[in-house]
């Protein structure tokens, strides 16, 4: 399985209601997409009273059954429309080593993401996280925890995103 994410950093004065509307209009379009395990429509705002981000972002996170499924999506008219609107993104991908149940993903209101390097010649152990995925080209882990509510105290080193919708294949 493959975890995939791209992030669009938006201007500081960007009307983030447009992202919420985009998610409301398009979220369900990926329900039933062959090979998709889940897609979380993630966003972060600079002016969020509880989880203020350094930047306004739209940053969906996907989990695919296989490379062919991911490629079908990236070659689709829907992805082409996204790139026409927001630009050509850098796409990160990881080999999934641990995944949460889809029910846990759907229940989450916030996702905490963190990238951690794998020290050279270190013991290779899965991080303690609901989702653990390995970037073999950069020797790093992606850790993701799916939370029912924002943490009382956000932890340093994590990027926090709100979940707008979860699509399932």
Number of C-alpha atoms within 10 A of each C-alpha: 19 20 27 19 18 16 16 17 16 16 12 14 9 14 12 20 9 10 18 16 12 13 20 13 10 14 18 14 12 17 16 13 16 16 19 22 22 23 24 24 24 25 25 25 22 17 15 11 8 11 20 15 17 13 15 22 22 23 19 20 20 21 25 23 17 15 11 12 18 21 11 14 18 12 11 11 11 13 14 14 11 12 12 9 9 12 11 13 12 10 9 12 20 21 19 20 16 18 18 14 11 13 8 14 24 18 14 20 17 23 23 20 17 16 17 14 12 17 10 8 6 7 8 9 7 14 17 11 18 16 21 23 25 25 19 12 8 10 12 16 23 22 21 24 21 22 19 14 12 18 13 8 8 14 10 7 11 14 17 25 26 23 24 20 21 23 22 22 15
